[in-house]
Amino acid sequence: MTTLAHRRLASGQIDRLVAEAPDRPARLTDDHRRSLSARFRAVATPGHRRLDAWNVEQAGRAANGFHWSPAIARRALGNGALRRPSSPGTSITDAVRDEVAEQLLRAAAGYARNGSMASWLASSPDPVVGLVTAEAVNWATQLSEITADLRSTWTMAPSDAYYDVATARVTLRARRDLVIARDGERVIVRVRSGAPGKSAGPGLRADLTTETLAHPAGIAPVRFIGLWPEAGVCLAVDGSMDDLRAGARDLVRTAVAQRRRGLPIAA
């Protein structure tokens, strides 16, 4: 049976969700990986695909072409600012400005790829860069307030989790912002804007599955928590085999839905 805990995001709630998580997470073996790879290979596509929780929540509907915006760039810059080593007296605003300056320096030195955030920032006018900085400061401040309420030991996630499905030309991506340690195991926390929709649970399980596949030993986090601070809501799924299987099924179904939408309609 799959799990989905729905809670109001109040003081101490994340610590309670961490404390109530199962003691033993599930583990994905090589057989599980081979089975998943075979299912994705059965969904033939002409090119490479990347699937994540958003695709699952949208049931495979195609999105508009990707383009950078302040709302998209704020998470990468805000998280990067919180990962930076800080000295006493360094504010979040200073850390974000340092992060933006590093991106601009990367572009000026010729190390930025076309279409990257650094390239986009370097080609943007000053008002846009200022708006990006303000958005990133708001994101980092919000995340800092969340961590300030935690009694559990936590670290910033070094990056999102990625898993390339063998021989299937599919890359899975899971958002993750915080890693909380609990008795040698881990709890993953991701933060989203707005409010969770009806398909937020399947999206969270898709992230859980991808995070587990990306782990070198295939060990699931004991719990995967999604936060929507603007709505004051948090959801959580357990690292159980049932939840992992549900996440895998939804990822494959999303690939199937994308494939069907790409098929030509007979006259």
N, C-alpha and C positions, 0 to 999 in steps of 0.2 A: 504494500500500500504506500502510495506517495504521500509526502507531507507538505504542508504549507501553513506556516504560522503567520498570522496577521496581527500586528500590534500597533498601538499608537506610539509614535516616537517621543517618549518622555524621558526625563532624567533617569539614568540607570537602566534603561530598557535594553540597551545593547549588551551590557554586562550580564543581565539576566538571561538573554538569549544565548550568550556564550556559556554560562554556567549550566543551562538546561540541555545543551547539545549532547547527543549520544556519546558514549565512551569509546566505541570502536567504529571507525569509519570503514566503508567498503573499499575494496581494491580491485582495479581493473587489470586483468592478466593479458598476456600476449594473444591468447585466444579471443578475448573480447576485442582487442584492437584489430585482429585479422577479420573478425566477423563484421565489424563496423566498416572496415575498408572495402569488403566485398559488397556491402549494401550500397555504398557510395559509388563504386565502380559500375553497379547495375544502372545507375542514373547517368547515362552518357550525356556529356556536354562538349561543345566544340572548344571551350577555353577553360581557364582556371577560374575557380569561384572562391569567395570568402564568405563564410556564414558566421553569424553571431546572434545574440539574443534579440536584437532589433529585427533581424530577418524572420526569426521564429514568431515574434509578436505580430509582425505584419503578414504572416502566413505566406511568405515568399513573394509578396507583391513587389514589383520593381520600384526602386526609388529614383528620384531625379538625380542627375549627374552630381557627383560630389564636388563641392567647392568650399574653400575655407571661409569661415566667418568668425566674428568674436565669440559667439556662443559655442562654436566647435573648438576653437583654439584655447578657450579658458581652462578646460580641464587639464590639457597637457602642460600648459604653462603653470597653472596653479599647483598641480602635483609636483612638477619639477622644482618649483620654488620651495615647497615643503621638504623635498629631498635634499636640498642644498645644505652643506654644513653652515651653521649660523654662529656668529659670535655674539656676546652679550650686547644688547642694545639694537640688534638688527631687527627691523620690523618686517612684517609680511609684505608690505608695499616695497621695501627695499629689495627683498628677496625676489619678488616678481619682476621688478625692474632689471635686476641682474640677470634673470632668466631670459627676458626679452632681449637684453643687450647681447647675451651670448648667442642667441639665435641670429641676430642681425650681423654679428661678427662672423659667424659661420658662413653666412651668405656672402659677405664682403670678401672673405678669404677664398671663395670659390668651392667650398665644401658642401654646399646645399644642392640637392637634386631639384630639377624642375618639378614644380607641383608640390614641393615640401612646404611645411609651415614656415621654415626659415626664408625660403624663396618668396613666399607670399607676403610675409611681413616686410621684407626688404623692398618689395615693389608697391607697398601700400603707402598712402599719404599719412602725414603725421596725425591727423585727427583719428584715423582708423587705428593706428598703433596705440594711441591714447585710449581709445575705447576698448581695445583688446586688453590693455594693461588693467583697466578698471574692472573688466569682467573677470580677469584672472585673479585679481585681488579679492573680489567678492567670493569666488570659488574657494580660494585658499583660506580665507577667513572662516567661511562656513565649515570647511573640513577641520580647521583648527579648533573650532568650537565643539565639534563632535568629539574629537580626540581628547579635549580637555575634560570631558565628562567621563572618560573611560578610566576604570581602575585596573583593567586587564593590561598586560604588556602588549604593545602594538608597535608595528613599523609600517612605513609607507611601502606599498608594493613597488618593486623595482620597475615593473612594466606591466602591461596587460599580458594575459596568457595566450600563447599561440600553439596550435597543433596542426601539422601537415599530415593529412590522411594519406597513408602510403599508396602510391600508384593510382590515386583517385583524382588528382588535380583539384583538391579541395583543401582549404585552410580554414580552421575553426579559430575563432577569437573570443575570449572572455574578458570582459571588463573587470578590473579589480583595483581598488584604491588603498585598502588597508589589509594588513595581515596581523591577526591577533593570535598569540601563542596561548595554548591551554594544555598543560600536562603532556608536553611533547607532541601534541597535535596542533592543527591550525584551523582558524576560522577566517574566512575571507569576507570582506565587506566591500560592496560597490555602492556608489552614490549616483543617483539619477536626478534630473530636473523634472519639474512638473509633478504629475500624479500618476500612480500605477493604473494601467488599464486592466481589462478582464483577462488579457493574455500575459500579465506580468509574471504569474507563477511559472508557466512553461518557459518563458524567457530566462527566469532565474535558474531553472533546472538545466537549461542549455548551457548557461555559464558554468554551473557546477560540473557538468560532464566534460566540458572543454578544459576547465582547470584541472580536473583529475587526469585526463589524457595527457596534459602537458607536464604533469609531475613525473620525474624520472622513474619512480617505482610504481606509478599508477595508483597512489594512495589518495583517496578523496579527503577534502577538508571535512571536519566533523559537522560543520554547518556553513552554509553560504547565505549571507544576509544582504538584502537590498534595502537601501535607504532612499526615501523621497522626502528630504527635509522641508521643501516648500509645501508639501501636503501634510507633513507631520505623520508619515506612515512608514513602517518598516515591515518587510516580509522576510521570511527565512525558510529554507529547505534544508533537510538533513542530508548528510553524505552517505545515504543508504543505497543499496543496490537497486531498489525499486525506483528511487529518484534518478539515479544514473541512467537506468534503462529508459525511463520516460524522457529524459533529456536527449538521449541518443535517437530515440524514435522521432522526436519532434524535429531534430536537425535533419534527419533523412527525409521526413515528410516535407520539410521546407525545400530541400533540394528537388524533390519530385514536383512540388508545386511550381517552382521556378522553371523547371524543365517543360512542364506542360504549357506554361504561359509563353514559352519561347517557340513552341511548335507552330508551324504555319497552319492556317485554317483552310480546309479544302473548299474549293469553289462549288 
